Structure formats: structure tokens, C-alpha cells
Amino acid sequence: MPAFSLGPAAHARTLLTIAGHDPSSGAGVTADLQTFAAHRLFGTSAITALTVQSTLGVAEIQTVAPAFLQRTLEHLCADLPPAGIKIGMLGSAEIAATVAAFLASTNQLKAPVVLDPILRASSGADLLPPQAIATLHQQLLPSVSWITPNWSELSALTELPIQDLAHAEAATHALAHRHPHLHIVATAGDHSQPTDILRLPSGEIHRFSGEHLDTTSTHGTGCAFSSALLCLLVLRDPPIEAVRGAKHFVAEAIRHAPNLGHGRGPLNLLWHLS
């Protein structure tokens, strides 16, 4: 594998997304790249899976060959080493292991690595087999600095029921017990009271209240949040301000959504240009 650095000094304005492709452009690498551009950062991408989907849901998934993804990451990062990495849909345990090996090969955690642990689509389709969660714990999470699960994903990662904020906080502590280096953001955008929780590696808990927006334009909110969070971290926002800023970015993207499609429509990730 070619040698490269993930340090901020090299190509400080380049970010990498490792995620699936959504042909409707509401989520996945397309949404990530738009979010990077909205923050005036250049984005590169390594696709983990192709999907057949629209605003009506995911109909089919085809993961790429792990060796192909590995070569993509090698070639990209030898030429355009990123100042930060966002990881989204993985699709299989083999792909998760490939990404974990790539991160481990850099032997650095100086640059932020944000994992959006996409386990299931809002339409109900599994985007990562349940048995692959063990691979996340054993191989991937040790090389990740941030994770942004919603309550359902946090419950799957910890095997704990989550019905309210107190349960969500307890689950972040449980996840941190296994991975004490992690910054954990438990997102609640799909709840009537969208209060997100940040647990710092120190054990501090911070809550970020939000406003429930009555809309069907919510496709890709998790992708946008994790990508915006990465952007703000690379732009040197401290953790608390980065979470607050990412939450604001997504809320405004929902407010300015173009109302497209017949299902869960996309956000307007370039809302500041409207």
C-alpha cells in the first residue's frame, strides 16, 4: 500500500467519504460531497455499495468487491490524502473489515474519522447485516474517533433498549465503556423532541435541543449531519460547537428542502445559496 499521511497539514481542504451510492442523490456519497462543498471543502469518495433506490425506499443493494474498494482507497489517498474521513453505509462485514484495515494502516488518529453507523434504511431495508455489528466493534470502531448513531442504531450497537433520553445517555456510557476514546453523538431527529446527546471521552454529557419540523423531506439527514460534523471539526470547531453547527446545518437544509419525489424527499444541502 502506498505511504500517505492523514495529518491536517497535507491537503487540509480535502475530505474523503467512504459510503454507498444513492442514485436519487438524497443520501450517500452524493449528499456527503454536497455537504463538503457547502462548507467550501473539496471531497473525494470511495463507493462501498450501489443501490437501487429513490425517495420511496431501497429496492436492492450490491456491494463492491472489497479488493476494488481497497485499491480505490490506496490510489485516492496516495494522491489526495484527506484531512478527515466520513464513513457511511458499508453494506457487509467484509467491506467493514476492508475499511478498518485501511484506517489501521495509516496508524494515526490525528485527523477526525466520523462513522455514521447506517444499519437500516428508513424504509426498513437492512443496509448492514446484523452479524456485521461484531466486525464494527472488533475492527472498525478502534480506528474511529466519532460515531453518530440514531437511537435505533445505538440500541443495536449496545443491545440496550432505548425509549427516552435517560436510556440514550445510559447507552452512550455503555458504548464508551467498550470504546472509551469515542466521541458519541446519539441523534434523535426522527423523534417528536429532537434532542441530540454528545458524550465526550471524558464522560461529560451535553444535550442539544431542536425543533420538530413537520415535513417528509428527511431523506439523508443522518448523512448530512455526520458530514457537516466532519467539516466543522476539520475547520477547527471544538466538539460542542461542531455538533451544534452540524445540527443547525441539517435543520436549515430541511427548512429549505425542494419538496421532490413521492416519498421521503431530499434536503437542500446548498441552502445558503438559495
Backbone as numpy.savetxt, mean C-alpha at the origin, in Angstrom:
# Nx Ny Nz CAx CAy CAz Cx Cy Cz
22.72 -10.53 -9.03 21.87 -9.33 -9.03 22.75 -8.08 -9.03
22.48 -7.09 -9.90 23.28 -5.88 -9.93 23.23 -5.16 -8.59
24.33 -4.50 -8.23 24.38 -3.77 -6.97 23.67 -2.43 -7.11
22.93 -2.06 -6.09 22.29 -0.75 -6.08 22.01 -0.35 -4.65
21.66 0.91 -4.47 21.37 1.44 -3.14 19.94 1.94 -3.08
19.31 1.76 -1.93 17.98 2.30 -1.72 18.04 3.60 -0.93
19.23 4.13 -0.73 19.38 5.34 0.06 18.77 6.54 -0.61
18.28 7.52 0.16 17.65 8.71 -0.40 18.57 9.54 -1.27
19.88 9.39 -1.12 20.80 10.23 -1.88 20.76 9.91 -3.37
20.40 8.66 -3.71 20.40 8.26 -5.11 19.00 8.40 -5.68
18.87 9.18 -6.75 17.59 9.36 -7.43 16.48 9.66 -6.41
16.70 10.70 -5.62 15.83 10.98 -4.49 14.39 11.26 -4.90
14.15 11.54 -6.18 12.79 11.83 -6.62 12.14 10.65 -7.32
12.72 9.47 -7.24 12.18 8.29 -7.90 11.60 7.33 -6.86
10.35 6.92 -7.07 9.71 5.93 -6.22 9.35 4.71 -7.06
9.23 3.58 -6.39 8.89 2.32 -7.06 7.62 1.75 -6.46
6.69 1.36 -7.32 5.53 0.60 -6.87 5.63 -0.82 -7.39
5.41 -1.77 -6.49 5.37 -3.20 -6.83 3.94 -3.64 -6.55
3.15 -3.83 -7.58 1.72 -4.04 -7.37 1.08 -4.63 -8.62
-0.21 -4.91 -8.53 -0.95 -5.45 -9.66 -1.44 -4.37 -10.60
-1.89 -4.79 -11.78 -2.40 -3.86 -12.78 -3.91 -3.92 -12.82
-4.53 -2.76 -12.67 -5.98 -2.63 -12.77 -6.29 -1.94 -14.09
-6.87 -2.65 -15.07 -7.12 -2.03 -16.38 -8.11 -0.88 -16.34
-8.90 -0.76 -15.26 -9.80 0.38 -15.15 -9.13 1.60 -14.54
-7.86 1.45 -14.14 -7.02 2.54 -13.65 -7.48 3.16 -12.33
-8.34 2.46 -11.60 -8.76 2.98 -10.31 -7.82 2.63 -9.18
-7.12 1.51 -9.33 -6.25 1.02 -8.27 -4.96 0.48 -8.89
-4.14 -0.18 -8.06 -2.93 -0.80 -8.56 -1.88 0.19 -9.02
-1.01 -0.28 -9.91 0.14 0.54 -10.31 -0.29 1.85 -10.96
-1.41 1.85 -11.67 -1.85 3.08 -12.33 -2.18 4.15 -11.30
-2.91 3.76 -10.26 -3.25 4.71 -9.19 -2.00 5.15 -8.44
-1.09 4.21 -8.21 0.15 4.55 -7.50 0.95 5.59 -8.28
1.09 5.37 -9.58 1.88 6.30 -10.41 1.22 7.67 -10.47
-0.11 7.71 -10.53 -0.80 9.00 -10.50 -0.54 9.72 -9.17
-0.57 8.97 -8.09 -0.34 9.57 -6.78 1.09 10.09 -6.67
2.05 9.34 -7.16 3.42 9.82 -7.16 3.53 11.13 -7.94
2.90 11.14 -9.13 2.95 12.34 -9.97 2.27 13.52 -9.28
1.19 13.25 -8.56 0.48 14.32 -7.87 1.37 14.99 -6.81
2.34 14.22 -6.31 3.29 14.77 -5.33 4.61 15.19 -5.98
4.59 15.28 -7.30 5.74 15.72 -8.09 6.96 14.80 -7.91
6.68 13.52 -7.86 7.73 12.50 -7.75 7.62 11.57 -8.96
8.74 11.09 -9.44 8.75 10.20 -10.59 8.54 8.77 -10.12
7.70 8.03 -10.82 7.40 6.66 -10.43 7.81 5.62 -11.44
8.35 4.52 -10.94 8.58 3.32 -11.76 7.69 2.21 -11.19
7.51 1.15 -11.96 6.58 0.11 -11.51 7.05 -1.27 -11.93
6.76 -2.23 -11.07 6.98 -3.65 -11.36 5.65 -4.35 -11.11
5.06 -4.91 -12.15 3.72 -5.49 -12.05 3.81 -6.93 -11.54
3.02 -7.21 -10.51 2.99 -8.53 -9.91 1.92 -9.43 -10.52
0.84 -8.79 -11.00 -0.27 -9.58 -11.53 -1.09 -8.74 -12.50
-1.66 -9.41 -13.47 -2.64 -8.79 -14.36 -4.03 -9.19 -13.88
-4.96 -8.29 -14.01 -6.33 -8.59 -13.58 -7.33 -8.26 -14.68
-8.44 -8.97 -14.65 -9.61 -8.61 -15.44 -10.57 -7.97 -14.46
-10.70 -6.66 -14.53 -11.57 -5.96 -13.58 -12.03 -4.62 -14.14
-13.05 -4.11 -13.49 -13.59 -2.79 -13.79 -14.11 -2.24 -12.47
-14.89 -1.18 -12.52 -15.47 -0.66 -11.29 -16.45 -1.65 -10.68
-16.86 -2.66 -11.45 -17.81 -3.66 -10.96 -17.15 -4.80 -10.20
-15.82 -4.86 -10.21 -15.14 -5.89 -9.45 -14.07 -6.61 -10.24
-13.44 -7.58 -9.57 -12.35 -8.37 -10.16 -12.92 -9.69 -10.67
-12.70 -9.99 -11.95 -13.23 -11.21 -12.55 -12.17 -12.31 -12.67
-10.90 -11.89 -12.82 -9.84 -12.90 -13.01 -8.49 -12.28 -12.66
-7.57 -13.14 -12.18 -6.23 -12.70 -11.81 -5.22 -13.65 -12.44
-4.18 -13.09 -12.99 -3.08 -13.90 -13.51 -1.77 -13.30 -13.01
-1.09 -13.99 -12.12 0.17 -13.48 -11.59 1.29 -13.65 -12.62
2.28 -12.79 -12.55 3.44 -12.91 -13.44 4.36 -14.00 -12.90
5.26 -14.47 -13.74 6.24 -15.46 -13.29 7.19 -14.81 -12.29
7.44 -15.43 -11.15 8.33 -14.82 -10.15 9.70 -14.44 -10.71
10.26 -15.27 -11.59 11.57 -14.96 -12.16 11.51 -13.70 -13.03
10.39 -13.51 -13.71 10.21 -12.31 -14.54 10.15 -11.07 -13.66
9.41 -11.15 -12.55 9.35 -10.03 -11.61 10.72 -9.74 -11.03
11.45 -10.78 -10.69 12.79 -10.59 -10.14 13.68 -9.84 -11.12
13.64 -10.23 -12.39 14.48 -9.55 -13.39 14.03 -8.10 -13.57
12.72 -7.86 -13.53 12.22 -6.49 -13.63 12.79 -5.63 -12.51
12.75 -6.14 -11.29 13.24 -5.38 -10.14 14.75 -5.14 -10.25
15.47 -6.13 -10.68 16.92 -5.99 -10.83 17.27 -4.91 -11.84
16.64 -4.97 -13.02 16.95 -4.01 -14.08 16.53 -2.60 -13.69
15.34 -2.48 -13.13 14.85 -1.15 -12.74 15.77 -0.50 -11.72
16.09 -1.25 -10.68 16.78 -0.65 -9.55 18.27 -0.47 -9.79
18.82 -1.21 -10.74 20.21 -0.96 -11.12 20.34 0.38 -11.83
19.30 0.78 -12.54 19.33 2.02 -13.31 18.65 3.18 -12.59
17.53 2.89 -11.92 16.72 3.93 -11.26 16.45 3.54 -9.81
17.47 3.53 -8.98 17.27 3.11 -7.59 16.28 4.02 -6.87
15.27 3.45 -6.24 14.21 4.26 -5.65 14.58 4.82 -4.28
13.97 5.95 -3.96 14.10 6.54 -2.64 13.05 5.99 -1.70
12.11 5.21 -2.22 11.07 4.60 -1.42 10.31 3.59 -2.26
9.69 2.61 -1.60 8.99 1.54 -2.29 7.61 1.36 -1.69
6.61 1.26 -2.55 5.25 0.90 -2.13 4.97 -0.49 -2.68
4.44 -1.36 -1.83 4.07 -2.71 -2.23 2.57 -2.86 -2.08
1.92 -3.28 -3.14 0.48 -3.48 -3.11 0.12 -4.94 -3.31
-0.77 -5.20 -4.24 -1.23 -6.56 -4.48 -0.07 -7.47 -4.88
0.00 -8.64 -4.23 1.06 -9.60 -4.53 0.52 -10.81 -5.29
-0.63 -11.31 -4.90 -1.30 -12.33 -5.70 -0.97 -13.76 -5.35
0.23 -14.02 -4.81 0.61 -15.39 -4.48 1.73 -15.38 -3.46
1.89 -16.50 -2.78 2.99 -16.64 -1.83 4.34 -16.57 -2.55
4.40 -17.11 -3.78 5.66 -17.09 -4.53 6.08 -15.67 -4.88
5.11 -14.84 -5.27 5.41 -13.45 -5.57 5.84 -12.71 -4.30
5.15 -12.98 -3.19 5.51 -12.36 -1.92 6.94 -12.72 -1.54
7.31 -13.98 -1.74 8.67 -14.42 -1.42 9.70 -13.77 -2.33
9.33 -13.56 -3.59 10.24 -12.91 -4.54 10.51 -11.46 -4.12
9.45 -10.75 -3.75 9.61 -9.36 -3.30 10.41 -9.32 -2.01
10.17 -10.26 -1.12 10.92 -10.30 0.14 12.41 -10.52 -0.11
12.73 -11.42 -1.04 14.14 -11.68 -1.37 14.80 -10.44 -1.97
14.04 -9.73 -2.80 14.55 -8.49 -3.39 14.87 -7.46 -2.31
13.95 -7.27 -1.37 14.19 -6.30 -0.30 15.36 -6.73 0.59
15.43 -8.01 0.89 16.51 -8.50 1.74 17.86 -8.33 1.06
17.89 -8.42 -0.26 19.15 -8.31 -0.98 19.73 -6.91 -0.92
18.88 -5.91 -0.68 19.38 -4.54 -0.56 20.07 -4.31 0.77
19.68 -5.12 1.76 20.30 -5.07 3.09 20.23 -3.69 3.72
19.16 -2.93 3.43 18.98 -1.60 4.00 17.52 -1.36 4.30
17.26 -0.59 5.31 15.91 -0.11 5.57 15.92 1.41 5.72
16.92 2.07 5.13 17.00 3.52 5.24 15.87 4.19 4.47
15.51 3.64 3.35 14.40 4.18 2.57 13.11 3.56 3.06
12.02 4.33 3.11 10.75 3.75 3.56 10.21 2.72 2.59
9.68 1.65 3.13 9.00 0.62 2.35 7.62 0.47 2.96
6.59 0.81 2.19 5.21 0.80 2.67 4.46 -0.36 2.02
3.93 -1.25 2.86 3.15 -2.39 2.37 1.67 -2.14 2.61
0.90 -2.16 1.53 -0.56 -2.18 1.62 -0.96 -3.64 1.46
-1.28 -4.34 2.55 -1.48 -5.80 2.47 -2.84 -6.15 1.88
-2.92 -6.08 0.57 -4.19 -6.29 -0.11 -4.51 -7.78 -0.14
-5.48 -8.17 0.65 -5.85 -9.57 0.75 -7.10 -9.91 -0.03
-8.02 -8.93 -0.12 -9.30 -9.20 -0.77 -9.82 -7.92 -1.41
-10.40 -8.04 -2.61 -11.00 -6.90 -3.27 -12.31 -6.54 -2.58
-12.73 -5.28 -2.75 -14.00 -4.85 -2.15 -15.18 -5.65 -2.69
-15.00 -6.25 -3.88 -16.05 -7.09 -4.46 -16.09 -8.48 -3.85
-15.08 -8.80 -3.01 -15.04 -10.10 -2.35 -14.03 -11.07 -2.90
-13.42 -10.77 -4.03 -12.45 -11.68 -4.63 -11.16 -11.73 -3.82
-10.62 -12.94 -3.59 -9.34 -13.08 -2.90 -8.22 -12.62 -3.81
-7.40 -11.67 -3.31 -6.26 -11.18 -4.08 -4.94 -11.74 -3.56
-4.99 -12.42 -2.43 -3.84 -13.14 -1.90 -4.38 -14.35 -1.16
-3.95 -15.56 -1.54 -4.47 -16.75 -0.86 -4.21 -16.69 0.65
-5.16 -17.11 1.46 -4.98 -17.05 2.92 -3.70 -17.73 3.41
-3.28 -18.80 2.75 -2.08 -19.51 3.18 -0.81 -18.69 2.95
-0.90 -17.64 2.12 0.27 -16.80 1.86 0.56 -15.82 3.00
-0.38 -15.69 3.93 -0.16 -14.77 5.05 1.07 -15.19 5.85
1.32 -16.48 5.95 2.52 -16.95 6.65 3.79 -16.45 5.97
3.77 -16.37 4.64 4.93 -15.85 3.91 5.14 -14.38 4.22
4.04 -13.63 4.34 4.17 -12.22 4.71 4.88 -12.09 6.05
4.43 -12.85 7.03 5.02 -12.76 8.36 6.48 -13.21 8.38
6.77 -14.32 7.74 8.08 -14.93 7.86 9.13 -14.27 6.98
8.72 -13.79 5.80 9.71 -13.32 4.84 9.61 -11.83 4.49
8.39 -11.31 4.33 8.25 -9.95 3.82 8.25 -8.89 4.91
7.47 -9.07 5.95 7.33 -8.02 6.96 8.65 -7.65 7.66
9.61 -8.56 7.81 10.88 -8.14 8.40 11.62 -7.08 7.60
11.30 -6.95 6.29 12.00 -5.97 5.44 11.13 -4.76 5.10
9.99 -4.64 5.76 9.05 -3.54 5.51 9.08 -2.60 6.70
8.98 -1.29 6.44 9.01 -0.34 7.56 7.62 0.17 7.94
6.67 0.14 7.00 5.30 0.59 7.23 4.33 -0.43 6.68
3.17 -0.57 7.34 2.09 -1.42 6.83 0.77 -0.69 7.07
-0.14 -0.77 6.09 -1.38 0.02 6.14 -2.62 -0.85 5.96
-2.87 -1.81 6.84 -4.04 -2.67 6.68 -5.34 -1.97 7.07
-6.44 -2.34 6.41 -7.74 -1.96 6.94 -8.08 -2.95 8.07
-9.23 -2.76 8.70 -9.54 -3.60 9.85 -9.64 -5.07 9.48
-10.22 -5.37 8.33 -10.35 -6.75 7.89 -8.98 -7.39 7.68
-8.08 -6.64 7.04 -6.73 -7.16 6.79 -5.94 -7.30 8.09
-6.11 -6.34 8.98 -5.42 -6.42 10.28 -5.92 -7.63 11.06
-7.21 -7.91 10.99 -7.77 -9.08 11.65 -7.18 -10.37 11.08
-7.04 -10.43 9.76 -6.47 -11.62 9.12 -5.00 -11.80 9.50
-4.27 -10.69 9.62 -2.85 -10.78 9.94 -2.61 -11.18 11.39
-3.55 -10.84 12.27 -3.36 -11.10 13.70 -4.25 -12.22 14.23
-5.23 -12.65 13.43 -6.20 -13.66 13.84 -6.99 -13.20 15.06
-7.25 -11.88 15.12 -8.03 -11.30 16.20 -9.29 -10.65 15.63
-10.41 -10.78 16.31 -11.62 -10.08 15.84 -11.50 -8.59 16.10
-11.97 -7.79 15.14 -11.91 -6.33 15.29 -13.30 -5.78 15.00
-13.91 -5.19 16.03 -15.24 -4.64 15.88 -15.32 -3.16 16.22
-14.26 -2.63 16.86 -14.26 -1.22 17.22 -12.82 -0.74 17.34
-12.67 0.55 17.67 -11.34 1.14 17.75 -10.46 0.47 18.80
-11.06 0.10 19.92 -10.28 -0.56 20.97 -9.71 -1.89 20.48
-10.54 -2.65 19.75 -10.06 -3.90 19.18 -8.95 -3.64 18.16
-9.12 -2.60 17.34 -8.12 -2.28 16.33 -6.79 -1.91 16.98
-6.84 -1.12 18.05 -5.61 -0.76 18.75 -4.94 -2.00 19.33
-5.73 -2.89 19.93 -5.17 -4.12 20.49 -4.51 -4.96 19.40
-5.12 -4.99 18.22 -4.55 -5.77 17.12 -3.24 -5.16 16.62
-3.14 -3.82 16.62 -1.86 -3.21 16.21 -0.76 -3.59 17.20
-1.09 -3.65 18.48 -0.10 -4.07 19.47 0.31 -5.53 19.25
-0.68 -6.37 18.92 -0.38 -7.78 18.67 0.53 -7.94 17.45
0.25 -7.18 16.39 1.11 -7.25 15.20 2.50 -6.74 15.51
2.57 -5.68 16.29 3.88 -5.11 16.65 4.67 -6.04 17.56
3.98 -6.84 18.34 4.69 -7.81 19.19 5.50 -8.77 18.33
4.96 -9.09 17.16 5.66 -10.00 16.25 6.66 -9.26 15.37
6.36 -7.98 15.05 7.24 -7.18 14.18 7.43 -5.80 14.83
8.28 -5.71 15.84 8.37 -4.48 16.64 8.90 -3.26 15.89
9.52 -3.46 14.74 10.07 -2.32 14.00 9.03 -1.60 13.16
7.84 -2.17 13.02 6.85 -1.66 12.08 6.16 -0.39 12.57
5.92 0.53 11.63 4.93 1.58 11.79 3.63 1.00 11.23
2.57 0.98 12.03 1.32 0.34 11.63 0.22 1.39 11.55
-0.43 1.47 10.39 -1.58 2.35 10.24 -2.79 1.47 9.95
-3.71 1.41 10.90 -4.95 0.67 10.72 -5.99 1.63 10.17
-6.36 1.46 8.91 -7.26 2.40 8.26 -8.72 1.97 8.43
-9.60 2.95 8.48 -11.03 2.67 8.71 -11.91 3.44 7.75
-11.41 3.67 6.55 -12.15 4.46 5.58 -13.47 3.85 5.16
-13.64 2.54 5.36 -14.89 1.88 4.96 -15.90 1.81 6.10
-15.64 2.55 7.18 -16.54 2.56 8.32 -17.25 3.91 8.44
-18.38 3.93 9.15 -19.15 5.16 9.28 -18.39 6.24 10.03
-17.51 5.83 10.94 -16.63 6.77 11.64 -15.20 6.44 11.23
-14.70 7.05 10.15 -13.39 6.68 9.59 -12.21 7.24 10.38
-11.97 6.65 11.54 -10.84 7.06 12.37 -9.69 6.08 12.16
-8.58 6.57 11.63 -7.40 5.75 11.43 -6.53 5.75 12.67
-5.76 4.69 12.84 -4.88 4.54 14.00 -3.44 4.37 13.51
-2.55 5.13 14.08 -1.11 4.95 13.83 -0.47 4.42 15.10
0.20 3.28 15.01 1.02 2.79 16.10 2.47 2.91 15.71
3.22 3.69 16.46 4.64 3.87 16.22 5.42 2.71 16.83
6.64 2.46 16.38 7.45 1.39 16.98 7.68 1.58 18.48
7.57 2.82 18.96 7.71 3.08 20.39 6.52 2.58 21.19
5.43 2.27 20.52 4.21 1.85 21.19 3.18 2.94 21.30
3.55 4.17 20.94 2.59 5.28 20.97 1.47 5.04 19.96
0.26 5.43 20.36 -0.91 5.33 19.50 -1.41 6.74 19.20
-1.68 7.00 17.91 -2.26 8.28 17.49 -3.48 8.00 16.65
-4.56 8.75 16.92 -5.80 8.60 16.17 -6.01 9.77 15.24
-6.57 9.47 14.06 -6.83 10.50 13.05 -8.29 10.37 12.63
-9.11 11.27 13.13 -10.53 11.20 12.80 -10.77 11.72 11.39
-11.85 11.28 10.79 -12.19 11.71 9.44 -13.69 11.85 9.30
-14.10 12.28 8.13 -15.51 12.49 7.82 -15.98 11.41 6.87
-17.13 10.81 7.17 -17.69 9.83 6.25 -18.26 10.54 5.03
-17.81 10.13 3.85 -18.27 10.73 2.60 -19.22 9.75 1.91
-20.44 10.19 1.67 -21.47 9.34 1.08 -21.27 9.29 -0.43
-20.56 8.29 -0.90 -20.21 8.20 -2.32 -19.89 6.76 -2.67
-20.03 6.42 -3.95 -19.59 5.11 -4.43 -18.22 5.20 -5.10
-17.62 6.38 -5.12 -16.31 6.56 -5.74 -15.21 6.29 -4.72
-15.00 5.01 -4.45 -14.04 4.61 -3.42 -13.07 3.54 -3.91
-13.04 3.31 -5.21 -12.15 2.28 -5.75 -10.70 2.75 -5.69
-9.87 1.99 -4.98 -8.45 2.32 -4.91 -8.06 3.23 -3.78
-8.94 3.41 -2.78 -8.59 4.31 -1.67 -7.37 3.81 -0.90
-7.28 2.49 -0.70 -6.13 1.94 0.02 -4.84 2.14 -0.73
-4.88 1.95 -2.05 -3.69 2.18 -2.88 -3.25 3.63 -2.79
-4.22 4.54 -2.92 -3.90 5.96 -2.89 -3.33 6.38 -1.54
-3.91 5.85 -0.46 -3.42 6.22 0.87 -1.98 5.77 1.08
-1.70 4.51 0.80 -0.34 4.00 1.04 0.68 4.69 0.14
0.29 5.00 -1.10 1.21 5.68 -2.02 1.45 7.13 -1.59
0.38 7.81 -1.16 0.54 9.18 -0.67 1.39 9.21 0.59
1.19 8.23 1.46 2.01 8.13 2.67 3.48 7.99 2.31
3.78 7.12 1.35 5.18 6.95 0.92 5.74 8.27 0.39
4.97 8.96 -0.44 5.44 10.23 -1.00 5.82 11.20 0.11
4.96 11.34 1.09 5.18 12.32 2.14 6.36 11.91 3.03
6.55 10.63 3.23 7.73 10.18 3.99 9.01 10.50 3.24
9.01 10.25 1.93 10.19 10.56 1.12 10.44 12.06 1.07
9.36 12.85 1.12 9.50 14.31 1.14 9.81 14.84 2.53
10.08 13.92 3.46 10.61 14.24 4.80 9.56 14.68 5.81
8.30 14.39 5.56 7.31 14.63 6.61 7.55 13.64 7.74
7.43 14.07 9.00 7.51 13.12 10.11 6.31 12.18 10.08
6.40 11.02 10.73 5.35 10.00 10.61 3.94 10.50 10.87
3.72 11.25 11.92 2.36 11.69 12.26 1.82 12.61 11.17
2.63 13.53 10.71 2.19 14.46 9.67 2.00 13.75 8.33
2.82 12.73 8.07 2.68 11.97 6.82 1.34 11.23 6.78
0.96 10.64 7.89 -0.33 9.95 7.94 -1.47 10.95 7.78
-1.38 12.06 8.49 -2.43 13.09 8.39 -2.53 13.61 6.95
-1.39 13.85 6.33 -1.39 14.37 4.96 -1.93 13.37 3.96
-1.61 12.08 4.14 -2.11 11.05 3.23 -3.62 10.90 3.36
-4.11 11.01 4.58 -5.56 10.92 4.81 -6.28 12.10 4.14
-5.71 13.29 4.25 -6.29 14.47 3.60 -6.27 14.30 2.08
-5.18 13.80 1.53 -5.06 13.62 0.09 -6.17 12.71 -0.43
-6.41 11.60 0.26 -7.43 10.66 -0.18 -8.83 11.26 -0.05
-9.08 11.96 1.05 -10.40 12.57 1.24 -10.72 13.55 0.12
-9.75 14.36 -0.26 -9.97 15.32 -1.34 -10.11 14.62 -2.69
-9.37 13.52 -2.87 -9.50 12.76 -4.12 -10.89 12.15 -4.24
-11.49 11.78 -3.11 -12.86 11.27 -3.13 -13.84 12.41 -3.41
-13.64 13.55 -2.75 -14.53 14.69 -2.96 -14.57 15.13 -4.42
-13.44 15.02 -5.11 -13.33 15.48 -6.49 -13.46 14.34 -7.49
-13.97 13.19 -7.06 -14.07 12.02 -7.94 -14.94 12.32 -9.16
-14.60 11.74 -10.30 -15.32 12.06 -11.55 -16.63 11.31 -11.75
-17.01 10.43 -10.84 -18.27 9.69 -10.93 -18.33 8.87 -12.23
-17.38 7.96 -12.37 -17.29 7.11 -13.55 -17.65 5.67 -13.20
-18.13 4.93 -14.20 -18.40 3.52 -14.04 -19.74 3.23 -13.40
-20.06 1.93 -13.35 -21.34 1.49 -12.83 -21.21 0.78 -11.48
-20.01 0.81 -10.91 -19.78 0.18 -9.61 -19.08 1.15 -8.68
-17.99 0.67 -8.07 -17.18 1.54 -7.21 -16.22 2.32 -8.10
-16.51 3.60 -8.27 -15.76 4.41 -9.21 -14.41 4.85 -8.69
-13.55 5.34 -9.60 -12.20 5.78 -9.22 -12.22 7.14 -8.53
-11.11 7.44 -7.87 -10.90 8.75 -7.28 -10.32 9.70 -8.31
-10.25 10.96 -7.97 -9.52 11.94 -8.79 -8.20 12.21 -8.08
-7.19 11.46 -8.45 -5.90 11.56 -7.76 -5.11 12.78 -8.17
-5.57 13.49 -9.18 -4.94 14.75 -9.59 -5.88 15.90 -9.27
-6.57 15.81 -8.15 -7.61 16.79 -7.79 -7.07 18.19 -7.66
-5.80 18.34 -7.28 -5.26 19.68 -7.12 -5.09 20.40 -8.45
-5.22 19.67 -9.57 -5.14 20.29 -10.89 -6.53 20.66 -11.42
-7.57 20.29 -10.69 -8.95 20.54 -11.15 -9.28 22.02 -11.13
